[in-house]
Amino acid sequence: GNIYSSDGKLLASSMKTYILKMDFRADGFKRDTFFYYIDDLSLLLSNILKDASPEAYEKRLKEGYQKGSRDFRISSKPISYLQLQKLKKESHYVRLGQNKSGLFYESRLDRVKPLGSLASRTIGGIYKVEKKGSYGIESSFEKYLKGIDGLYKLKIYRGTRHYERETLLEPVDGYDVVMTIDANIQDIVEKELRRYIGQDAIRAKRACVIVMETKTGKVKAIFN
């Protein structure tokens, strides 16, 4: 489930990302075609992922080709859905399809905070391996946010990437949680406290601000 502020701002959500891979032994993969497009593909990957130069991507792709890997990870950095669509749109090589280009992707679910570090400690975090809340709201409301996992069975055809998927149990989405925190007030509090505590005249080592709506007791902002 998502976590929202009281004024409707999205503070935490699960987002699907994708890991790019290559199968250099795909049935339709051709060496000449791959090396014809490798410069353009390397440049586009560098522009979209921004984690390595075109030359570095070209070198990495050639290394994968030399190994003849069927499951070669192009980059350790996952890409978003929009980045994936951009890659498909702008690369003629990718548009050849998985069988001819060898390029495919695996999806995964990541927990993201769209507003960055805003109220980050209060929102909390999740354990990467167990995929459950480790502290903050993510932990306290784990049983509501998590939902119920689905279950499916895969029949994989040996020597190919073709498979059939049979759903045994449909997954159930977790509930959304709406905090009493007001994102605008929280933003002001964080900026002002950082500015204030940094002044030489104050010489404070630590500080904490809590903004409470006295009529209801709702905490509208909290920052340490």
Disulfide bonds with the S-S distance in Angstrom:
none
